[in-house]
Amino acid sequence: MNLVKYNLLNYIPELINFIGEEKFPWDDVEKKFNRKINQRVSKKNGDSIVIEASIFDQIISIKKGDSDYIGMIDFYNKLFYQLKLLLNQEEKKLILRTIKNLLVSFDSKYLNYLGELSALYQLKRTNNFILLEVEKNLPNGKSIDFDMTIQDPKMRVLIEVINIQINPKKVENNANSIRRFINGRLEKKITDKKKNLIDNWNIHLVPVIWGGNEQLEIYHEYFKTNSPDLPLSYVPLAFLTYYDQNGNYFPKFGSISTLFDS
């Protein structure tokens, strides 16, 4: 069996179950993985290899006995399990390319694709969105993550997921600073997507914030009473792993405004 597929089957079996019998470029994913490993080996310093963030790095760390990523791996399994239940067959086929991009991103950019899939899950679980197209091309040469239909009220919408990785050194527990930062990122994204568009396209922005628990809690407190100022922008989503006194982990993904609520 393809080595990449074998490892995913052992650690993220729901991803394999989601793909099922669909045609998927497993050999291409493994080839890119091996190429990346060889690049790291050629650049290693002494006996150590610099570890970057990716799904496979997390699996390797768990194999070595590191429990830091167990919650994240559990989240992947739950995400693909839920997507399998929520998406119809045509919708499943539409996101196979996103899954491939997730698997061949061997650095922190994998969070962009994970954010897209996680945001899609949040939309689909409302039972009000139908996925029509992924990476919808616009007349200006730009693309939008999801072309969707809202069933009630009946309307066509374009959904763009904007992933925001928080720099812990720059997070200020200050409402004005948070407002400026979030609004700035959203305005930059929508300006870029609408550049040179003649018609007023109905583009909705779904922010996904990635960061440590301490930083996320600051944003949680802000968004409990605030929303993005930009029209058609959603309250950000975020991922968090809880640990209880016994060391048990509880991964959670959802609106940052309720993320720390019990």
N, C-alpha and C positions, 0 to 999 in steps of 0.2 A: 504494500500500500504506500502511496505517496506519503512521505515523512511528515510534511506539514499537516496534511489531512489526518494522519494518525494522531498527532499531538492534539489537534483540535478536538478529535473524537474523544480523547481521554479527559480533556480539561474543559472544553466548551461543546459538549455533545449536542446541545440544542441548536447551535449554529449549523452543524452538519445535518441535523434533522430538518432544519428550515430549508436548506438547499435541496435536500432529498435527491430525486432523480434528475433534477434540472441540469442541463449542460453547464459546467462551471470550469474555468481554466486552472485547474489544480496544478498542472505541470508548470504553467507560467508563474504561478504564485511561488512554488517551490524553487524554481530557477532564480527568481528575484531574491528570495530569502537566502539561498546559498551564496549568491553574488554579494549580498550585504555582509554576510558572515565573513567571507573571504576578505572584503575590504577592511573590516574591523581588525582581523588578524594581522593584515599587512601593516596596519597603523598602530598596533598595540605597543605599549610602553613596558618593557620588561615582560613579566608574566601576566600582567593585567590587561584587560580589554575594557575600554570605556563602554558602559552600558547606557543605551539610549532608551527612551520610553516607547514601547510598542506592545502589542498584545503578546508577541512571541517572547519579548524580554520578560514580561510578567510571568509567563508560563515557565521559562527557564529559571527565574528566581524562585518560584514555588517548588520546582524540582529540587533546588538546592536547599530547601528547608526554610526559605523566607516566607513568612505568613503575611507580609504587608499587603500583598495583592490578592489575597483570597476573596476579600469582599468585592473587588472589581471583577474578578473572574465569575463570581456568583451573579453579579449584575449582568454580565454578558449572557449567561445562560437564561436568566429570567427574561431579559429583553427579547431574545430570539424566540423563546417559548411563547411570549405574548404576541409578538409580531406574527408568528405562525397562525395563531388563533384569530387575529384581527384582520389580516389581509386576505383578500381573495387570490385566486391563482394568478390572475393577470397582474395584480399589484405586487405579488411576490417576485414575479419575473422582472418587474421594473426596477427593483432595488438590488438585483444581483451585481450590477456594476458598482454600486456603492459599497457592497460587501467586499468585492474584490479590492477596491481602493483602500478600504479599511485594513485589509490583510497585507497589502504591499506598501503600506506607509510605515517605514521602520524608524520613525522618530515621533515627536509629539504631535505632528500633523494628523496622526491617526484620530486624534480627538475631534477633528473637524467632521470626519465621516461618522464617528460614534455619536456626535452631537446631532447630526442629521437623522440618523436612525432612531435615536432616543426621542427627538422632537416629533418624528413621524408617529411613533408609538403614542405619545401624549395626545396628538390630534386624532388618531384613529380610535383611541379608547373612548372618545366622546360619542362614537357611533354617528357622527355628523359629517365626516369628511370621506370623500372618495378620491383615491389617487389616480390621476389620469396620465401623468408623464413626469419623468425625472430629468433634471437638467434641461428645462424648457428654454429653447433658444428665443431670444428677443431680436427685433429688427436691427438693433444697434450692435449686434454681435456678442452681447452679454448673455448669460444664462441664469436661470432661477432654479433653485433646488427642486421645488415641487409645484406642479400644476394640479390643482385640486378643485373639486366641486363641493360646496357646502350644501347639504340637503335642506336645511331649515335655518334661515330663509334661503331659498334656492338662489345660488350665485356661484360664479366662477372666481377663484382666487389664485394668486401666485404666492407661494410661501418661500421666503428666503431665511435660512437658518444662519445666524451669525454667532460663531463661537468666540468667546472672550476668555483668554487665559489670564488669570489675575497674577500680577507680580506682587508677592507679599511685601516687598520693600516699598511699594508705592501706594499701598492701600491706606487711606485715611478714614478714620471713624468720624466723618463729617458729611452731613447731608448735601451740602452744596458741591463738595468735591465729587461725591458719588454721582450726583445729578449731571454735572458737567462731563464726567468721564463716560457714563452710559449714553447720554444724549449725543456726545461727540462721536462715539463709535457707530451709533445707529444712523446719524445724519451722513457720516462718511460713506457708509454702506449703501444707503438708499440713493445718494447723489451719484455714486459710481454706477449703480444698476440702471438708473434712469437717464444717464448721460446720452444726449442726442436722440432721445425718444420724443416723437411728436405727440402721440396719444398719451392720455393719463392712465397708465397701467395700474391695476389694482394689486399692488405688491404689499404683502404683510410681512413684517419682520418678527422672527422668533429668536431672541437671544438665549444662548446657553453659556452659563458662566462656569468655568473650571478653576478650582483653587483649593487651598487647604481649609480645614474646618473653621479655623479662627477667622480667616478672611470672609468665608461664606456667611458666617454668623453676623458679621458687620452688614453685609448686603441684605441678609434676611431681615434684620431690624429696620433697615431703610425701606424695603419693599413691602413691609407689613402695612405701611400707611402711604406709600407712594407708588406711582406707575411711571413708565417712560413718557416723556412729553411728546414724542413724535407720534403723529396719527398712525393707526394701523400697526402699532408696535405692542407686543405682548409683554407681560411681566416675565422676566427671565426664568429659565429652568436651570436646575443645577443638580449635581450628583454629590451624595454624602454617604459615608459609611459610619454607622454607629457601632460602638463597642460597649458591651455591658461589663459588669464587675467580674464576670466569669470569662471574659475574653471572647464571647460570642459576638459575631459581626452581623450587622443588618444593613445591607445596601439600600439606598433610597434615592429615587430620582423623581423630581417634580418641580412645581412652582417654588421658587426660592422664598416666596412670602410665607409658605407653610412648611418649609423643609425641616425646621427644627421643632415643629410642634409634635407633641407626643400622640 
